[in-house]
């Protein structure tokens, strides 16, 4: 009987030892199984990164065109990608024709929209960036303008369009006003936040050296705030281009937004899709231009 009990005790000890070994081995095995094999990693590295950057967007565009084709097959009124491409070739064969004020090429409409965006966005930058510096620099101004910005920033840009029509009595300045009022908030907020996040050590050194306010702005604040400021500018340009299309649909005249609405009234759906693509491409180019500008102005380059 004692021998049996000894054997059972030995078996229990062996089982406990085996369980402990398995408990320690299972996490390690799980970690090992998650690691890619050398063959898999070599296969991944065999494709150059530049080729991956080309193939991935092309696959995304092909997927979009496939969905577009499926929608066109199930809806006879929706144009196919090939039909839209043919219309685009005709449209861009002469984008700057002009037969009447209401019959102009898509090139003139894009330029008219870009001109409005440039004026409204430029006015917002001229006013918003210095105001952001002052709000971030002076605590009293921050407390004064904080509630105003919090109240007006969430307002839809198109809600400001009737105010512009009432004040300026004209569609073109009203559209510029809408761009201005929606573009100024990102610039003010990001610039003010950048000023407030300047390290206090920098300001202490400026006081010790008895630097003037102009030197503090140009030598300390501007290099530190520039990344925040450019982020606000990039956000503002995207919002401005978004607003101008909607504003032109309501105000009329010459512009890509009015052109889209006019083509809808003519039930020319291929031209509407072309305009959507053009609006997206122009907005992407504007944003990438500002991203490249932000990468160009680094701290070392500005301080030099």
Beta strands, then each sheet from edge to edge (+ up, - down):
strand 1: 98-100
strand 2: 103-104
sheet 1: 1+ 2-
end
